[in-house]
Amino acid sequence: MGVRSLNNPLQEFLDTFLRSGTDASNEVPPPAGLTATGGIISDYVDGSDVYRAHIFTSTGTFEVEELGTFGNTVDYLVVAGGGGGGTQHSGGGGAGGFRTTMPEGPGGPSPSAESALTATITSYTITVGAGGAGAVGTGNGTSPKGAPGGWSQFAHPSNIRSQGGGGGGTWGTNQLGDDGGNGGGSSSYPSAPGAGGTGSRLDGPSPQPAKPNQGYPGGAGSPSPNGHGGGGGGGAGGAGGTGSGTSSTDSTAGHGGIGKRSTIVGSTYHIGAPGPGSSGGWFAGGGGGGLVYAPFGTAPNVGRGGGAGGPYAGGGNGGPPAPGSGFPGFSGISATGGGGGGSTGYENSGSGGNGGSGIVVVRYKIKELAATQKATGGAVSFTPTKTVHVFTNSGIFDVTNPTLTSVEYLVVGGGGGGGCVVGGGGGAGGLRTNLSGHPLAAPSYPVSLGQYTVSIGGGGAGSPESAPGVKGVTGSRSEFYPTPASYPGADFIRGAGGGGGGSRGTPPAFPGQSGGSGGGASADSSPPAGGAGNTADPNHPIVQGYPGGEGSGTGAGGGGGAGGAGLSAPGPGGGCHGGIGVQVLIAGTSNDVGAPGPSGSPSAQWFGGGGAGADGNDIIRGGGGPGGPYAGGGNSARSTTPAESGKVGTGGGGGGGYPTNARPSGNGGSGIVIIAYPS
């Protein structure tokens, strides 16, 4: 039978009624998923399956118009609004309750994920809870608590409801954190021990069934009579931290509880907030607690939202120390259910941060791909046209199908570690690819039946603060080559490790080291030389990176990147930024591979950003370019914060260390190898 003519009624009639009996009996319509409307619709590939997600950030309707041949079950994520933070050395707001059928399971100490739902042809009301308002001071000792968040619900007959986060407590008559999907933290010196609000508050009112698995309790404030730190709000993945200390010099507010990362929109994670070591997909982080006060200019010891190193998962930080009057807490991020941060301030000063609004996502399968895997090794995924193998650890790529004769590849070496004592940034790992049209493109890479070794380079260690004159360690190389490689001329695809950053102290440690991209020189280097880039196997002189920047009397050079040299100090705006990386779009790899790029550019799949050099004027410089960190490169240290490490799986260089307060340099990020071919 010939190709059909689309949108031609006559041809469609003929195709239907004038075909042979054999055609009519053998033709089977392709399987399909549900047909439904509502929310923001996003399709994605997971293995050989295609899913459709309906994302609701405001109240609406999920309307099922037709049932599909893949069944009528749907998965869901329901996150309620976060609670508002309290005021006056207060508690952080609890995150909104977190319920889901996905593998990460609901919030709280739950044993397993909830069961998928059965859909029918009908309309389902989706309710998205608002974040609770932060408390505003009204008088010494009489200010209210933070307001609770609003509940979110998927109005299926099972009534999947998540309870709003509990409001954070306020010093005085409203000290204790409220109960909620996740409990609010209490203010400092609460009247009852362990006084954070409880999490996993039961659904209600009737006829909602009790559903305890939603979240964790809030933390208690530091105890009477002179406690100064408020407790953190509870999160979907952990309880809020407890406040401690009895004076302005030893007090610490509790961090908000960590949230959870959901896979309901696939590995792009384009909803939610950042979390530990990742770029998105996190929800329901508790708000950080606030303090009575602290000397202005001291290191921040207010509660961090969503975890000890936050802000994560949408939770707001507590208000930072400030002179005179209080400082408001930070609000939770919209559409994450994050709790608002508690304020820092004495008596009637400051206001709590608002809780973040909730979110509801419904997903179902709509298609199965006829993908063919022609090799094994790494994490394998499929697109409609490609099979992709991602290696973040060393392994074997084994070609098992003789029809596979060439592959696309990306090979990135491990980034170099930063130097110390106004140290240079680490250079990015060398980057090699054969993607057509890419600036670093190499010829196509032939393969045949058999095994190929994949070696992932580790990031180099940053120079410790206690070792002036010791350079950052150069990263290790990443490789892709035939196994065994004993014959002459074996085609090694090698991304050299990034050069370590120079360290001020004892010559000759000042200059940066050479590598795939060179490390930056430290301050006071003479000559002020950054390490050379593009340093590879002498038998394979292929472009793969740029040199590090030069140092000056007050600043260190940035590490080189795969897309540009590290800036020299002083340079435009003070210099010291790491060199920019490059974006490598291999079809089928998700946004969770690589790192973000510069503002205004596509934010997916950037690699090889250089680490930033430290600035002697106590200014943070960006890894991977001004405004970073980009492409995995680490920011430099300052007197109150340590340097950042290069991101794992990007080959980013580590940031340079500052000379005081034990602020060491950052480590280089490990490398990565990605291999793709037509399915």
N, C-alpha and C positions, 0 to 999 in steps of 0.2 A: 504494500500500500504506500502511496506517495506521501510527501510532506504535506500537512494540512495548511490551508490558508487561514490565518487568524482574522477574526472580526469580519468574516464573509458568511452571512447567513445561508446563502445558496450552497456554497461549498460545504459548510457544516452539515446541511441537510443531506447532500449527496454522500458525504463521508459516513453518515449515520445509517442511511437506508439502502444504499446501493453497493455496499461492500459485500464480500463473500461470506458464506456461513462460517468458514474457518476463521476469518478475521473477527466476526462477531462473537464467536464462542471463546476465542483465546484472549481477547483484549481485556485486561484488568486495569481498572483505574489505579494510579499510584496511591499509596497510603498517605494520609494527611492528618494533621492535628485538629484541635478545636478551631472554630472560627469565633472570635470574640473581639469586643471593643472595650475601650476605657483606659485612662492613664496614658503615660508615655510608653510606646511600644518599642522594644529592643530585641532583636534576634541575635543569637550567637551560636557558635559551634562548640560542642563539648565531645571530644573523641569523634565518633562517627554519627553523632546525633545533633540535630538542630533544635534549639529551644526558642520559645518566644516568651518574653517577660513583659508584664504590664506594671509599670512603676507609678505609684500614686504618692505624690508629695502634698496633696490636698484632698479633701473629701470628694468622692465621686462614685461612679457606678461601673462595675465589671459585668458586662452583659454577654452571656454566652448565646450565640445565634445558631450554632450548629455543632453537633458532636462529631469527633473525628474517628478515624480508624485505628489510631494509636491508643484508644481508650479514653476515658473521660475523667482521669485523675489530674489534680493540680497540686503543686507545691506552693508554699507561702512563706513570707517573712512579714511579721507584724511587730512594729516597734512603736511604742507610745511616746508621748512628749516627755522631755526631761523636766525635773523639778528645778525651781529657781533657787539661787544661793541666798543664804541669810546675810544679815548686816551686823556690824560691830563684832570684830574678831569671831567670825561665824563659821558655820558648817557649809559644805558644798551641797548642791542639789543632787539628788539621786537620779540616775539615768532612767529613761522610760523602760518599761518591761519589754523583754525580747523573747519572741516565740517564733519557731520555724520548724519546717519539716526537713530542712537541709542537714547534711552530715554534721555541721558544727553544733546542732542541737539547740534547744532553748537556753535562756539564761539561767543562772543559778547552778547549784550542784545537781544537775539533772543527769540521769543515767543514759538517755538516748534521745534521738530526735523524735518529734511528734509524727503522727501518721498523716499521709497525704489525704486530701479530700476528694470526694466524688462530686463532679459538677453535673448540672442538668441545664437544659435550655431555659434560662431564666435570667433575671437581673439580680445582682448581689450588691448591696450597699457597702461601700468602703469608707470607713471613717478614719481620718488621720488626726491624731491628737496634737493640740498646740503645746508649746513649751510653757512652763509656769513662769510667772513674773518674778524677778529678783526682789527681795525685800528692800524697802526704803526706810531709813531711820526716821522715827517720829518723836523720839524723846528718850532720855537716859533710862535704859532698862525696860522700856515698854514697846520697843519696835517689834513688828510681826516677824514670823518666819517667812522663808521663801514659799511661794505658792506652788502647789503640786502641779505636775504636768497633766494634760488631758489624755484620756485613754484612746487607743486606736483599735479598730475592729474590722475583721472580714466577716460580714453578716451572712455567713453560711448557716444552715441549720445547726451546725456545731457551735456557732457563735465564738469565733476565735478572737478573743479580746486580750489585749495587753494593757496592764494598769499603768497610769502615769507615774513618773518618778516622784518620790517624796521631797518636799521642800527642806532646805537646809535650816538648821536651828540658828537662833539669834541670841546673843548674850542678854540675860535679864530674865524676864518672865516666860520667854519662849525658847528655852535653850535646846530642847531635844529635837533631833531630826525626825521628820515625819516618816511613817511607813509608806510603801509604794511598790511599784514593780521592782524598783531598786530603792533602798532606803536613803533618806537624806542624812548628812553628817550633822553631829551636834556642834554647838558653839564651844568655845573654851570654857574651862571649869564648869562642866554641866552638873546639875543637881543629882543626877543618877549615874552610877557607873555603867559603862558599856551602852551609852545612851544614843547611839546612832539609830535611825529608824530601821525597821526590818524590811528585807526585800521579799520578793515573791508574794506580795499581798494577794489575797484571793480575789478572783473575779467576782463581780457583783454589780448591781443587785440581782436577785433571782429573776429570770431562770438561768443566769450564767452559771455553768458548773465551776466548782473549785478547780483551779489550775495553778499549783504552787510553783511550777518551774518557770520563773521569769527573770530572776536576778538575785543580787546579794545585798546584805545590809550596809548601812552607812557606818562610818567610823566615829568613835567617841572623841571629844575634845580633850585637851590636856586638863588634868584634874585640879580641883580646888587646892589651896585658896588663891593661888596666883598663876594659874595656867594661862598661857598666851596663845596656843595654837588650836584652831578649829579642826574638826574631823572632816574627812573627805566623803563625798557621796558614793553610794554603792554603784557598781557597774555590772553589766551582764556577765562578765567573765571573772569578777573578783570583788571582794569587799573593799569599802573605802578605808583608807589609811587612818591611823590614830594620831591626833595632835600630841605634841610633847613640848616640854620646856616651861620655865617659870619666869623668864626675863627676856628682854629684847635681844640679848646676845646669844641665847642658847635655844630659842624657840623654833620649832618647825611645825607647820601645818600639815595635816594628813592629805595625801594624794587621793584623787578620785579613783575608784575601782576601774580596772581595765575593762574594755568592752569585748565584743566578739566580731570576727571577720566573717562575712557571709559570702557564699559562692553562688548565690541565686541568680546573678546576672553574668555568670561565667568568669573567666580569668582576666577579663579586662578591668574589673573592679571600678567601673566608672561611676558608681554611687558610693555614698558613705564618706568617711574621713580617713586621714592617714593613721597608721598604727605603728607599732615598733618595727622598724626595718622595712616598711612597705609604704606603698603610695596611695592606697585607697581600700574601700570595701569594709571599713570598720564602723560599728554602731554601738550606741548605748554605753558610752564611757561616763563615769561619775564626775561631778564637778569637784575641783580642789578646794580645800578649806582656806580660810583667811587667818590673819594674825591680829593681835592688839595693835602693835606697831613695831617698827624696826628702824635702826639708824639708816637714814637715806644713803644710798650708794653701796650698801653692803650686798653680798651675794643674795639673790632671791631665795628665801626659804619658805615661801608660800606653797600651798598645795598645788600640784600639777594635775591638770584634768586628764582623766582616763588612764592613769598609770604613773609610776614614779618618774619616768623620763618624758612625760607628755609635753604639750597637750596631745592626747590620742583619742581616737574613737569618738570625736565630737565633743568631749567634755571640756568645760572651760576652766582655765587656771584661776586660782584665787587672786585677789588684788595684790599687786606688788608693793613693797615698802615705799613710803613717800613721806616727805616732811610735812609737818602740820596736820591738816585734816586727812581723813581716810581716803582710800583709793578703791574704786569699785572692782568687783570681781568680773572676770571675763565671761561672756555668754557662751552657751553650748552652740554648736554648729547646727544650722537648720537641716532638717530631713535626716538627722542621725539619732535623735532622742538623747543627746548628750546633756548632762546636768550642768547648771550654771555654777560658776565659781563663787565662793564666799568672799565678802569684802574684808579688807584690812583697814582697821581704824578703831579708835577708842570711843566708847560710848555711842554718841548719836551720829557718827561719821561714816561715810561710805554707803554703798548700796550693792546688793548681790547681783550677780549676772543672771540673765534670763536663761531658762532651759531651752534646748533646741527642740524644734518640732519633730514629730515622728515620721514614719514612712510605712507604706504597705506595698509589697511586691507579690504578684501572682505569676507563676510560670507553668508551662506545659510543653511537651514535645510536639513539634510540627513536621519533622522530616527525618529520614535516615539517609546518610550519604553512602554511596557505593564506593567507598574508599578502598584502596589496595595498598597494603603496607609491604614494601619490597626490601626492607632491612629491619634490623632490631638494634636496640640500644638507646639510652637516654629516656627522657619523657616524651612520648609520642602523642601528637595531636593531628587532626585532619581539618582541611578546608574543603570547599567544593572541588578544588583542583590540585591541592598540594598535600603531601605528607611531610610533617616537620618533626625532627628529633632535636631536643634541647638537652645539652649536657651542662650541668653545673658542678658535677663531680667527674673525675676521670673514669673512663670505661671503654667499651668496645662498640664500634659501629660495624655491624655484620651484614653485608649485602647477601641476601638470600634468594633474590629473583634475578635471573640473567638479563631481563629486559632493562634493568637499571644500569645505565652506562655513564651517567654524569650527574653531578649534584651541585647545588648552590651551597656556599658555606659562609659563616662568619666565625673568625677565630680571634679572641681578645686575650692578651696576657694579663697577669696579675699586676695591679697598680703598686707603685712604690710608696713606702712609708714617709711621712713628713719628718723634717729635722726639728731640733729643739733650740731653745734660747733665742727667740726671734728667728725660727728655723724656716727653711725653704719648704715649699710644698712638694709632695711626691709626684713624680711623673706618671702619666697614665700608661697602662699596658699597651703594647703594640697591637694595632688593629689591622686585620687582613680580611678581605672579602672578594668574591668574584661576581657580585651582583652587577649585572649590566647597567651602565650609566652612572655607577657610583664613582666618586673621585679616586678612590683607592682600588678600583676594580682590577682583578687579575684575570687571566684566561680561565675558561671553563675547566673543571676538574674531573678527569675521567675516573670511573670506578668500574670494578668487575666483581664477580663472585669472590667472596672471601672477607677477611676481617681487617679493620682499620683501627689503629690505636687512637684514642682521644685522651689527651692529657690536659687537665685544667690547672692553670697556674695559680698559686696562692698569692695573696697580697703580702707585700713586705711590711714588717713591723715598724711602727713609728718609733723615733728615738725617745726614750724615757727622759723625764725632766731631770732625773738624778744623774744623767750621763752627758753633761755638756761636752761637745767635741765629738760625739758619736753620731754619725750620719744615720738618716733613715735607711732601712734595708730595702734593697732593690727587689721588686716583685719577681715571681717565677714565670717562666714562659708557658704558654699554652700551645698545643700541637695537635695536628691531624695528619696521620701518615699510614701507609700500608703496613701490615703486620705479617711476617717479620720484615724489618727494613734493613736486611743485611746486604742486599744487592746494590751495586753502584748506581747513583743517580736517583735513589728513592725520593719521591716528591714529598718533602716535608712542607706542610703549611704551618708556619711557626709565627706566633705573636710573641715578641720578646717582652720580658717583664719591664715595668716602668722603673726609672731610676729613682733612688732614694733622695730625699731632700737634704741639703747641707745644714750643718749645725754650728752655731757660734761656740767657740771654746778654745780648742787647741788646733792650730793648722796641722795637717792639710784637710781638716774636716769641713771647711767652709763651703767649697764649691759643691753644686749638685752633681749627682752621679748620672752617667749615661744609661740609656735604656731604650725601649720601644718609643717612649717619650721621655725626655730628660727631666731630672729633678731640679727644683729651683735652688739657687744659692742662698745662704743665710745672710743676715745683716753683717756688716763689717768684713765681708769677704774681699780678699785681695789676691789675685784679680777677682772681680765680682761675677764669676762665671757660673752660669747654669749648665746643667749636664746636656750633652748632645742627645738629640732624638734620632729616631730611625736607625738605632744600633741593633743589628740583627746578626744572624748567622752570616759570616763572610761569604758563604756560597749562595746566599739568597738575599742580595741587596735590594729589597723591595720596600717602597715607601710604606711606613706604618705609624709614624708619629712625628712630633715636633720637639724642639729643645725647650729646656726650662729657662726661666727668667733670671736676670742678674740681681744681685743684692745691692744694698746701699748702707749708709751709716745708720739708718733708722728702720729699714724694712728689708724683708726677704723676698726673693723672687718666687713666682708661682711655678708649679710644675707644668711641664708641657702636656698638651692634650693631643688626641688623635686628629683634631681638626684645626689646631692652631697652637702657637707658642705660648708658654707662660709669660705673663706680664713681668716686666722688670720694675724694681723699686728704686727711686720714685718713678711713677709713670702717670698716665692720666687718672686723676682722682686718687692718687696715692699708690697706684700699682698694686702688685702682690697677688692679683687674681690668677687662678689656675687657667690653663689653656682650655679652650672650648673643645668638646668632643664632637662626635658625628652621629647622625641618625642613620640607622641601617634597618630598613623595612623589609624583612623577610616575610613573605606572605604566610599567614597562619600563626605567626608568633603573636602572643597577646601583649596588651599594654602593661602587663605585670612583668614582662621581660625588659631589662634595661632600666632606664631612669628618665625623669622629666628633662625637657630641654628648655631653652630660653623662653621667656615670656613672649606670647604672641606666636610661637611656633608650635607645630604638632608636639604633643607632650609624651609621645610613646617612643620606646625603643632607641634611646640615646645611650651611647657607650663612650668610654675613653675620655672622661673629663679629668684635667689636671687638678691636683690639690692646691689650695691657696697658701701663699706664703704669709707668715705672721707679720703684723704691722707694729712697730715699736711705739706708735701713738695710741695703742690699745683700741684699734678699730678692727672689727671682723671683716675679713675679705672673703669673697665668694669662690668656692671651688667650681671649676668648669666655666668660668667667665664672670664678669661683673653681674651682680644680682643673683648669683648661684645660691645653693649648690645645684649644679646641672650635670647631666651625663654621668652621675655617680661620683664626681670629685668632691672631696671634703672641704668644708669651710675651715679657716684658720682659727686659732685660739685667741682669747683675750684674757684679761686678768681675772674675770669672774666666770669664764666658761672654758672647758677643754676644747681642743680641736676636734673636728669631726673626721671620722674615718670614711674612706671611699666605700661606696655601696657595693655589697656583695653581688657578684655576677655581672659587673660592668667594667672591671678593670680600672676604676677611678682611683686617682692618687689621694693619699691622706693629707690632711691639712697640717701646716706648720705650727709648732708649739710656742707659747709665750714664755717670757723668762721668769715670771713670778707666780706665787700661789700654786705651785705644783700643777701647772697646766700643760700636760704633755701633748705631744703631737699625735696625729691620727694614723691609723694603719691604712695600708692600701686595700682596695677591694679586690676580691678574687676575680678571675677571668671567667670566660664562658665560650662554648662552642655550639653553634646552631647549624644543622644540616637539613636541607630541604630538597625535594624532588617531586615531579608530577606523580599523582596517584595513579 
